Amino acid sequence: METQLKTNLLGLDRQSMEAFFAGIGEKAFRASQVLQWIHQNGVDNLDAMTNISKDLRKRLQEVTEIRPPELVLEQASADGTRKWLLRLDSGNCIETVFIPERDRGTLCVSSQVGCALDCSFCSTAQQGFNRNLSAAEIIGQVWVANRALGKDPKGERIITNVVLMGMGEPLLNFDNVVKAMSLMMDDFCYGLSKRRVTLSTAGVVPALDRLREVSDVALAVSLHAPNDALRNELVPLNKKYPIRELLDACKRYVAGKPHSRITFEYVMLDGVNDSPQHARELIKLLQGVPSKINLIPFNPFPGTRYTRSGDAAIMRFRDMLINAGYTTITRKTRGDDIDAACGQLAGKVMDRSKRKIRLMAAEQARAVG
C-alpha cells in the first residue's frame, strides 16, 4: 500500500492555503489562522493551534505537515553575521545568511541548490547545479532564521529585510520564488513591505518582464561589467541577454513606479573591471536608468583566479560614479571569516551539471601546461 504524501503547509501562500481548505470543505478564514500560527508564531506542531478545533487538527495531521529544512550547522561571525547550513530531503544542503546592521537586519536566502549559471567569480557557481528549491524550502529559510533570532527587546522581529541573493538564480525558479515572496509580504506571515524584499538576478530578461506583471518587489541586477565583451566573460548569461536588452527590461520594470530604481551590483575585480575607463563606460551606460550602484569588494574562495581590487581603486571608482550623479555605496564585507560573504555561499551540492568535474579537469590541464 502506497503512503500518501502529505502537503507541506509551510510552502502554501494565502491563495494556495485558501484553495486547500476549500478542497476539504473548510472556510477560507482558516487559511489566515494557519498562516499566522506557522509564520508569525513559528509553530510546526498542529496541536499548538488552539483556535482550531481538535477534529480539524486531527484531519490536518492525517494529510499535512509543517516541515522546514533541517538545521545542520549554525555559525556566528565576529562581526555578528550568522550563517545556517540547512539539509534538504535530497541530501543536498543550502546556506542562508543573516547580516545585522544598525538600522536593519537582512536575511539572504537561496533559491536553488547550487546555480545553473556559471559566473566566473562566484563560489556558488563553481559548485554546479542540482535543482530548484520548493516554495517551502525557500520560505523555510526565513522560518528557521526567524525562530533562531527571535525578537528584539521591543518585541519587534529582528529580520527586517529579505534579499534573494543566496545560492541560485531566482528568476530560473520563478513560480516557487514568487510564492515565497508573497508569504514574506503577507500581513499574516512576515508582513514585509515590497521595498524590503529584494530579488537579485543576473538578467533573465523574459522572466524579468513576467515578474513585473505579478510582483512589485525591489530589484537588484548583477551587472559587474560596463560592456558586453567583459560581461560575456564574467556573466555568461549575457551572451543570451546582452546588456542593452537587460537595461531595457530594467526600464520597463520601474516604468510607472515613482521613486523606484534598480540596484546594480558590481563586484570589484583587480585589473579586470575596476579601471577609470570602466567607470566612465558604466556612467555612460546607465544614463536614463533610475539607478543605485553597489560596489562589492570581491570575496576570494579556493581555486579562484581573481583578486580583490585595492581600496584606492575602489574609492576612485566610487568617487567617479558619485561625481557623475549616481548614488553609489561600497558594500562592507561581512561574514568572510565564516565564508558567508557575497559570492562565497557554497552549501553541499550533488552536482547534476558536472561543472565541478569539468573545472577540476581544466585546472589539471593548466597545471600540466
N, C-alpha and C positions, 0 to 999 in steps of 0.2 A: 504494500500500500504506500503510495507516494505521500510525502509530508508536504502539506500546503505551505508555501512561502508566506510569511507574514508581511504586511505592509509596514514599512518603517515610517512612523508618523513624523519623525524628525525632518524629513525632506518634503513634506507637503506644505505648499503655500496656502493662503486663505482660499483661493478658488478650488484647489485640489482637495483641501480639507472639507470644504462645504459639499463638494461633489461626493466625497467618501461617505459623509454622514447621511446625505440624501440617499445614497445607494443602500444603506442599511436601515432606511426608514426613520431616521432621526432628524430633528430640526436643525436648521443651518446655524443657529446660535451656539451649538455645541462646538463648532469649529473654533470660535473665538475663545471659548473656555479652555480647550485643549492647547491651543497655540500659546495662551498665556501661561499655563502650567509648565509647558515644555521650555519655552524660550525666556520668559521673564523670571520664572521661579527655578529654572534649572532642574526640573523634575524628570526622571527617567523611569519612575515607578507609577503605574496607573493607579495603584491603591492610594497614592498620596493625593489624588484629585478628588477632594472631599465634596465638591459641589456637583459631582456626577454620581448618579445612583449606582448602588452596588451591582444591580443587574446589568447596567450598561458597561460598567467597568469589567465585569466578567466576560461579556460579549467581546469587548475590545481586546482582552487578554488572549482570547482564542485566535484572533485574526490579525492583531497588530503588535508592534513592539516600538520601543524608543531606543534606538541603538546608535550611539555616536562612534566615531573611530576610537580604537583602543589606544590609550596613552602608554607609550613605551618609555619615553625619557623626557625629562624637563631639565633645561639648562638655564642658568642665570649668568648674564654678563656683568662685568664690573661696572658698566655704565647703566645698569638697570634693565637692559633688554632681556627678554625671556624668549626661549625657543622650545617648542614642543615637537617631539617626534611621534607621529601617530601611525599606527598599523591599520591597514585596511583588510577586508576579507580575503583578498587575493594574496596576501603576504607582502605586498608592496608597502612602502612607508612614504609618508609625505611630511613636510616640515611647515610649521606655522610660527610666525614671529610677532611678538608684541614689543612696540617701541614707545616708552614713556617720554613725554616732553612736558614742559612747564604748563602749557595750556591745552594739551590734548593727550590722548592715549590711542595710538594707532595699531591696529592688528592687520598684519599682512598675511593673506590666505592664499592657498594654492587652488588651482582649478583642474589640473591634470596630474597624472603620475608621470613625472618627467616632463618632457616638452617635445612636441612634434617638429618644432622649428630647430634651426641649427645655428643660432647666433654664436659667432666665434669667440666672443669674450665672456660668455656666461657659463658658469659651472653646471647649472641645471641642464643646459643644452647638451653638455658632454655626457650626461647620464643616459641619454636616449629617451625613448618613449614607450609607455605600456598601454595606458588607456585614459579615457576621460573619467573624472570624478562624478559621482551621482550628486544630486542636489543635497541629499542627506550628508554626504561626505564633505561637501563644501561648507554648508551651514553648520555642520558638526564641529568644524574647527572653531567657529565663533562660540558655539555652545561650550566646548571644552575650555577655551580660554576664559570665557566669561565666568564660568563656575570656579576656575582656578584663581582668578584675580579678585573676585568678589566685588565689593563696593567701597567707595571712599568714606571718610568719616561723616560726610554729609548725607550718606545713603545713595549717592549717585554712582552709576556704572563707571568703571574705570576705562572701559573701551568706549571711546567717543567717535572714532573713525575706523572704517574698514577699507583696505585697498586690496584689489585683486592683482597683486604684483608678485605673488609667490611662484611656485612651480607651475609652468604651463602657459599656454596662450588662451585666455578666457574666451575669445570670440570663436575658437575652434571647438568649444563646448557650450554652444550658445544657449540652448534651452535650459540646461541644468544651472548655468550661471545666472540667467535671468530669474529663474525661480528662487534661487538662493538669495539674490539681491532683493527680491520682493519681500522675503522674510526679514532681511536686515532692516528694511524700511517700514514694515508693518507696525502700527501702533500697539498691537497686542503681542509683538515679539520684541525687537530691539529698538524700534522707534527712531532709527537714524534718519536724518534728512537726506535728500538726494545729493546735497553738496558734501555730505560726509561719507558717501560711498563712492569710491573711485575705481574705475576699470582701466587697467593698463593693457594696451595692445601694441603689437609690432606692426599692425596695419593691414588687417584682413578687410579690405575695402567693402565687399558686398555685405559682410556681417555687420560692419560699422553702420552702413546705411539702414540695415534692418534694425539695429539697436535703437536708432533714433526714433523708430516708429513705435517701439514698445516700452522704452525706458528713458529716463532723463537724468541718469547718474553723471557724476563728473567723469571726464575723460582724460587719460594720460596716454601719450603716444611715445613709444620707444624710437626715437629718431636716430641719434648717435652719429649722424654724418650729414653734411650740407649738400652733398651731390650724389647722384646715382652710382657712379663708379665706386666710390668708397663704401656707400651703404650696401651695395651688392656683396661686398666682401664681409662686412660686419653683420648684416642682417639679410641673409639670402632671400627672404620673402620679398625683398624689394625688387627682385628680378620679375616677379609676377605682378606686383602692385607698386610701380615706381613712385618716387616722391611726389611728383605733381598730382598723380591720381589720389594719393593719400591725403595731400593737403586740400584738394578739392572736397574730399569726403569730410575732412575736419570742418571746413567752412559750412558744409551742409548740416553737420551735426549741431553747430551752435547758431545756425540761422534762425532768427525769430526769437532768440533767447537772450534778452537784455542782460548785460553784465557777465555773460558766460564766456569762458575762454578755455582753450586747450592747454594742458601742461605738457610740454615737450621735454622728454628725458634725454640727457646727453651724457654718456659715460666718457670720462676724460682719460684717453689713452696716450701715453707718452710717445711723441713723434708720429702719431697716426692721424689724429683728428683735432689736435689742440693748438695749431698754429694761428697767428693773426689772420692769415689768409682764410683759414677755415671759419674763423669768427666773422670775417667780412662776408663770406658766402652765406653763412647762416642768417646774418642780419638782412641780407637781400632776399633770401629765400622766404622768410617768414613775414615779409611785408604784406599787410592786408589780412593776416590771420590773427584773430584775438589770441594772444599767446602769453604764457608764463613759462620760463625755462628753468629746469632743474639740472644743474651740473652735478654729476655723480663721480667722485673720485673712484677710479677702478679698484675693485677689491680682488686681489690675486687669489688663485687657487692652484693646486698641484697640476703641473703639466701645461699651464698656460704660457703662451709666447708673448703676452702683453705685460707692460708695466704701467704703474700709475703715473699720471702727469705730475710734475713738480708743483709745489704750492705757488711759485711765481708764475708759472704758465697758466694755472687755473685762475689766479687772480687777474692776470692780464686779459684772459679770455672773457671772464665775468665782467670786468670793467668796460670792455669794448661793447658788450651787449647792453649793459646798463646805460652807457653814454648814448647808445642808439635808441634808447627809449623803451627797452624791454625789461619787464620785471624778471630778475634773474637771481636765483638762490643757489649757493653751493651746498649740497646736501652733506650734513655731518655724518661721517662714517660711524655707524652704531653696531655693536654686537660682533665685531670682527674677531674677537677672542673666542667666540663660540661658533664661528662660521655662520653667523646669522645676518651678515651684511648683504646689501643688494648684490645680486648675481652669484651669491655663494650657496644658496639652498640646493641641496643635492638629494636628501632623503635616501631611499633604498629602492631602486627601480629595477624590476625584471625587464630588461630592455628588449622589446619586440622588434625595434628598428635596427638592431645590430650595430648601432652607431659606435658604442664603446669598443667593439671588436675592430671596426674599421679605423678608429682613432689610434688604437694600440698598434695596429699594423703600419699605419702611416708614421708613427713615432719611431718604430723599429727600423723602417726603411730610411728615415732621415738619419738615424744614428749610424747605420751601416754606410750610408753615402758620405 
